[in-house]
Amino acid sequence: MASRVLMPKGSDTMTEGKVLKWLKNEGEQVANGDALVEIETDKVDMEVESMASGVLRKVLVQAGETVPVGQMLAVIGKAEEDISSLVSSNGGAAAAKPPAGPQKTETGSKEAAPPQPLARAAAPGPGPAPTPQPTEGGRVLASPLARRIARDTGLDLAAIQGSGPGGRIIRRDVESAAATGAPSAASRVQFAPQGPEFRDEPLSQMRKTIAQRLAQSLGPVPHFYLTIDVDMKKAKELRESANKLNPNLKLTYNDIIVKACAVALIQHPDVNASFTGNAIRYHNRVHLGIAVAIDGGGLITPVVRDCNLKTLQQISTESKDLIARARTRKLKPEEYTGGTFSVSNLGMMGIVEFSAVINPPEGAILAIGSVEEKPVVENGQITIGFRCRMTLSCDHRVVDGATGARFLQSLQQILENPILMAL
Amino acid sequence: MAVLAFREALNQAMREEMQRDERVFLMGEEVGAYNGAYKVSKGLLDEFGPKRVLDTPITELGFTGLGVGAAMAGLRPIVEMMTFNFSLLALDQIVNSAAKMLYMSGGQVGAPMVIRGPGGAGHQLSAQHSQALEAWFCHIPGLKVVTPSTPADAKGLLKTSIRDNNPVIFIESEVLYGLKGEVPEGEYTIPLGVAEIKRPGNDVTLVAHAKMVHVALEAAEELEKEGIDAEIIDPRTLRPLDTETILQSIRKTNRAVIVEEGWPFCGIGAQVVDTIQHQAFDYLDAPILRVTGVDVPMPYAKPLEHLHAPDKARVIDAVHRVTYKN
């Protein structure tokens, strides 16, 4: 049976996509999983893989054209198959808008509680489920048997390519994934704490008024800024000795600050929070975004998930990979959505101090300046210190001045005593 | 073991049961003097006499009702339909009297009888005489429905049916009467509600009854050459249906194709699909497919008649689709 190739929904915010380049020509043989077409979403360029095997019979959207999510891009089928009815249904497919993601409830209590590990694995963060092959409605097509084997073996179906009709994941796919050690649900959630992803605290009247007033005064996200000067001497020592012990590691100040932020956020859940309109959402896990400038312009924030539970080494390795791929627009949507807090570092460019703009709906962002050698006063004496100025931009609807200040104090304490990251 | 034709096995079953139990008698059109339209009752009139082998007029509703009454009165009638197509005339007696008697009398009076005869398509007998009606009877609570596929099954199942205390619809595929097969010597019976694995296999489960068992077997032979190992389950009785044997097989093969001669809508296959999806959902690796007769009355023309019924090619195609090998 012939299969339709649809414009995938790459992220929650994506409504249309542009076809950049067809990687196969009409009439060419296509195997399931072959890269088929390059598309540009609102955030990245991505390759769309074929979910069917057969011949690329008809390309309906040419390179350069922009079409809505869900519109048919092409038809794959057998060489001699009659595809006229599929092709003529093109308009209908475009009109059929893919269903929106699940509605968040006001309290979040129901949906916040993942019913079972599989459901968690399919949706590791508040972002869209990581489907390598977005299907209609974002659902992973899998046979009941494949689902059961995946559940029993702890494999993550969302990470498996299906070889059945329409990309359906069937037994052989799950079994070969198990044999080759594909990402498992277990590995994906091994850092995940038990319990709900977040807690929504309904707004009090006072908080509503504060939110309204501040928004009126300073635009949609009322920012304010808190700056702190952090002694980075011990962080410097940590970095140097770690890199000496393991020259391959190449630990950066950024890695250390990211980890310290994560630890501090766990101590200050009121900063690891976002404004939903009717509630303040307190996130129970720390997914830390790292602002990255894209080559050729633009900005994206890849997310290190469950950052507080990862070691410095894991954070360092993971963020290097994310940053490298972010620069070349190779991130998958699930890798740049769902952050709960972000850091932005311009220190490497010599910027001493700046204030960053919050990445909504997050409640705060930390701007990091350069680590500088400079004279400081200690015990009445002028000495040489290593200092870094950090500025926390806070959404005043979520984070009050004292709340942000206490968080910065903790962050300062952790960076000045990095041993605290290990405790 | 003796090799007998299907019709001879049925004949043996009736003979042995009539010898064993004086209450058992046979009636129907041409069952006596003519030895049966398909010679299933050959020699029974000579052996048991006209009181126990009764030729009836062409009055299905009447003589089936007579059978129900005789059963209620304590006898064990075997009512032969010259073909099951004619049972449509007797449906009121079968559905409203025989099937419900035990229930409506609060368990006091039942109708222990067998209504048997040929069913399914024959040889160019056209729309009114080439119907596989087993699904109709399966629909009715109170009836048991038996559809043997081999001479040995035919004998063992008919003996059990005659001894059963419920009305049993016993449908013999018309084109199987001449089929020869080994039949065990001596007394044996086959319980109702017990399927048989006609061919063990690992890759796909084919559920087929009556003559479709043979179509499935042919397909399995062909599929074996491609490396697809099909398991064939013959339920033997459609009601009660041996769901456990079917489910065990699905849990092993994870795929199912149901083959039946009847029409698709509300067919036997629909019932089997329901059982599988309900009780073995987590074991399925592919949608369950059904291969059935075409959803039109049986045509008279020979080439069209062949197109109507499930054949080897259609079964193979369905197996390819559920094993993702097309």
Interface residues (C-beta under 8 A of the other chain):
Chain A: S143 P144 L145 A146 R147 R148 S163 G164 P165 I170 R171
Chain B: N254 F281 D282 Y283 L284 D285 A286 Y324
